[in-house]
Amino acid sequence: MRNPARPTARLFALTVNLIALLCFGQNTEYPKTREKSPAMLRPEVLVVTASVVDAQWPNSTNLVNIPADLDHIEPAQCVNVLVIASGDDRDALLRQSQFSFEVEFAGNVARYPAANARATKAVKPEDGDFVTEALGVAGIKNPLSTFVSAAATQARWCAPTDLGDGALKITGKATYGQGESVKFSARSLAVKTFESARRKPPFKSAEEVGMWIQRYHFAPDPALLLPAIRIAAADEKMKAMPTMGIFFAAALRASPAAAKELLRKLPSEQHGILLYALPILAEAGYDTADFAANLPAAEAALVKAKKYPSAFDATPNEGLMNRLDMLWATFLATGEIEPVRAVTGFLAWRDDYQSLKRLIDAGQQPKEANESVMRAVIYRGAGWSLQSLTRTDGLVADYVDFLRASSETAPAVKAELVGLSTNQAFDMSSLGSEILH
């Protein structure tokens, strides 16, 4: 997949120029008028995981970070075709156009007749959130927050569960205006079985698995869950981390095809992998009774006793910091907004943080980790994680923008989100950071 975190040379130059403006050109005035740029449809199309259109875009503002463009598809995965437009009035052009596509795989052709787009979004350039924040610190509105817009077409294709290796070919065109049309460049993607997709995994160590997990939600790759589980089961530190189990459970819940394959392959896996995977599969909602019945009684009891806490349990006790991590693990596995919404809910506990701060400023320490102290700690932990991830994860940034603007967000939380990037309470090098550990 394309790396969603890597800036292009053009966007890097833009970033440098805008930072120079921030530092040295605050008195510069932007032109009141500029030359018009005609709207036009680009010939290239993007292929994105269907969750972008089904789950992410409905929970975002009109301006979003560009989703990951896929380079392969695995069993039972569904994808959507996006088209891109540039120039002035590009959103109107996308809304007025009709798009038709043909998707060919293994000799079968799926035809999508001409139809309007399902949804359109203005798209930020790569690293656009960083530039906007840098300018915002000086009170300058980013004048170049978007160059293009994207439209999700009706073309949605799902890979068969019993597919073989092959290539998916996508062709299509747009019609608009008085019979004008644009033919899109043909697009080809690899379609891979789970075995083929995991032939060269991008990780060999527990550390590399951790890095892979950070990007999983941009383009889920369920084939790699099995080799990642093998590494986690063999690493004592990783095996003991509930957040890892929660990540694998959420990812397997989202991919029944990968879970069924794992269940099918477990009898031939090493015994330690079997014992690690069974509680994860049970947490994901799959039936593991037949496996447990064949285990020695002592091992069966340990597997049955292994339970994961609910990441969404917001009870302010000593386990809540771990559950905060589990919320982020769930997000990384699914890319859904609900874990992020739950994390932002902790920002309503600002008063508890201020009470704790006054105590520490007076040279005192809390006598016990009571509920107020835990709320203060989680307020800071949630704020720090949100502040950090909005700078490095485009989807988190999109969700925070949406929650900041949503009428359903509690006023106290909304106020915290507005000041998220500059809130000194979320600087973990300052007051009371040691209480978090």
HUJOBEL-V536557 format. One line per field, one symbol per residue. ss: DSSP state (h for helix, s for strand, l for the rest). psi: psi as a letter, one per 40 degrees, with the letter a starting at -180 (. if undefined). burial: # if it has 24 or more other C-alpha atoms within 12 Angstrom, else .. A space follows every 50 residues. Layout:
BEGIN
ss->???
psi->???
burial->???
END
This chain:
BEGIN
ss->llllllllhhhhhhhhhhhhhhhhlllllllllllllllssssssssssl hhhhhhhhhlllsssllllllssllllssssssssslllhhhhhhhlsss sssssllsssssssslllsssssslllhhhhhhhhhhllllllllllsss sssssssslllllllssssssssssslllsssslllsssssllhhhhlll lllllhhhhhhhhhhhhhlllllhhhhhhhhhhhlhhhhllhhhhhhhhh hhhhlhhhhhhhhhhhhhllhhhhhhhhhhhhhlllllhhhhhlllhhhh hhhhhllllllllllllllhhhhhhhhhhhhhhhllhhhhhhhhhhhhhh hhhhhhhhhhhlllllllllhhhhhhhhhhhhhhhhhhhhhhlhhhhhhh hhhhhlllllhhhhhhhhlhhhlhhhllllllhhhhl
psi->iiheehiidddddddddddddddefdehhihdiihihihihidiiihiid dddddddefiaehiihihhieiiiheiiiihiiiiiiifddddddeiihi ihhhhfehhhhhihiiidiiiihiiheddddddddddefhhhefeidiii hhiehhhhiidfiiiahhhhiiiiiibgeiihhihihhihhiiddddedg ieieidddddddddededghgddedddddddddehddddehddddddddd dddegdddddddddeddeiidddddddddddddeeihedddddeiidddd ddddehihihdehehgaeedddddddddddddddeidddddddddeeefd dddddddddddeeiiidigadddddddddddddddddddeeehddddddd ddddeheehhddddddddeddehedeheeaheddde.
burial->#..##.#...#..##..##.##.................###.####### ###..###############################...########### #####....#.#..#####################....#.#.####### #########...#.############.....###..#########.#... .#...#..##.#######################...##..######### #############..#......############.#.#..##........ ..##...#.###.#.#.################################# .##..##........#.....############################# ####....#...##.######.#.##.#..##..##.
END
